[in-house]
Amino acid sequence: MSTTLEAPPIPLYPIAKLSPFQQLQAQQSAAATAPDPCACVRGAALTCQRGATLSTKLTLTVTDKSVTPPLTSPVDVTGATFEFTAKVDPSYTDNDPTTVIIDWLETNTPTQGITWLVVPAATTQTMQTIAYQFQVRMVSSSGVVTPLVQGTLTITEPISARF
């Protein structure tokens, strides 16, 4: 199964750039990481301004490579629950006051393998302006837990407080 994460449109002006040290660090960590044989978990770097709604599309597909050409089909997520967890530090417990937890059921497009991660403006308003570590998991109706995507969610301070 593969997961495609579509971030919101890129703003006209970049919000933040990596320093040369951060770029080197990212390249070194990517080179040192062994490939994931499951390939279910993808990395992502999301950014959202504090007080804004983050809405990101997740598309789940499975590819049958036993046929030529390979056949890609959407994953039917009917009855599945999705779990988003973001933490200031991954070692913090889920009940830590800085941990953000959002669970949802997909009801609009479950047979198309599409769901949307939505972090409401009221939630981002209370988050710190730092990079959180996050993960999204899918729990099937039979209780099978599948990690889908993990990465960083950086909360930035808006230039203006007007919303």
N, C-alpha and C positions, 0 to 999 in steps of 0.2 A: 504494500500500500504506500502511496506517496501523498504528501500533503503540499499544496501550493498555498503560500501565504501572500496575499496582496495587500501591501501597505496603502494607506491613503495617498492621494496625489502629492507629489513632491512640491513644496512651496517654491515660489519664484526665486526666493533668496534662501540659501542654505541656513539652517538653524544652527548647526554646529559642524565643525570639521575635526577630523582626527589630527593630532599633532604627529610629526614624523616619528616620534617615539612610540605613540599608540599604533601607528600603521605598522611599524616594525614588529611590535609586540603581537599584533593580530596576525601578521604573516608567519611569525615564528610559531605561535600556538596552532595555527592552521596546518602548518607543515608537520608539526610534531604529533598531531592527532591521527590515530589510525582510522581508516574508513569504518563506518558503522555498517555491519553486515545486514542489519534489519532495514536500514535506510528509511525508517518510519519517522525519525525525529529530524527535523530540519532546524537550522539556526536562523534567527531573525533579529534584526535591530529595529525597533519601533521607537518613534518619537512623538510626543503629544504635549501640547501646551497645557499648563495647569488651568483647570476650569473649562477645558474644551472636551468634547466627546471624541473618543477614539473608536472608530468603526473600521474593522479589517475583515476582509473576506477570506475564508478558508475553503479550499476546494480539495476534496479527498477523492483520489482515484486509485485503481489497481490496474497493473499492466500484466497481461498474459504474454510472456515471452516465448511460450512453447509453440506459438503459431507465427507464421510469416505472412505479412508483417505483424509485429507485436500489436495486440489489441488492448487499448486503454478504455476502461469503463468506470463510471462513477460508483462510489461506494454508497450503498443505501444506508443512511444513518437514522432511519425511522426508529424511534424509541430510544435512541442513544442520548446520553447526557454528556455535555461538554463542561470541563472544569478548567478555569483560568485561575492561576495563583501567581501573584507577584510579591517578591520579598526584597527588602532592603539588603538582607544578607541571607543566603540560602540555608544557613544553619539555624535561623530563627524558626520557632514553631509556627504552625498554622494559626494559632490563637494569639500571636503577638499583635499588638494594636497597629503596627505598621504594615502588616500583611494584608494584601488585597485579594479577596476571593470572590469570583463571579462564576456561578453555575447557570447553565441554560439548556433548554431542549430546542432543537431545530424543528420548526413547524411549517415553514414556508416552502423549502426546497429539499426535503430530506432524501428523496429518491434521486436527486441530481448530484448528491455528494457535496452540497454547498451549505455552509453555515457562516454566521457572522459573529465575530468577537466584538462586543460593544462594551466599552468602559464608559459609563455615563459621566457627564460633566461634573455632577455632584461628587462623584468618586475622585476624579482627577484633581478637583479643587482641594481636597484634603490630603493629597499625596505630596511628599517632599520633592523638591526640585533636584533630583539625583537620578542615577541609573538603577533601576530595579532589575533583578533577575526574575524571569517569568517562565512559565510552562503552560501548555494547553494539552489536556488529555481528553480522550473520548472513552466513556464507559458504556459498553453495549447494553442492550436490554437484558442480556444474560449475565452481566457483571464482569465481562472481560475489559480490562483497562489497557488502553493503547496510547502511549505518548505520541503526540503529533508534532508539536513544535516547542522550542525553547529558545531563549535568548535574552535580550535586554530591552527594557522599556524605559526610555529616558524622558523624564518630565522636565520641561523647560518653563521658565517664567515668561509670560506674555509681555510684549512690549507695552501694551496698553491694558488697563484693567476693565475696559468697556466690553461687555458681552451683550 
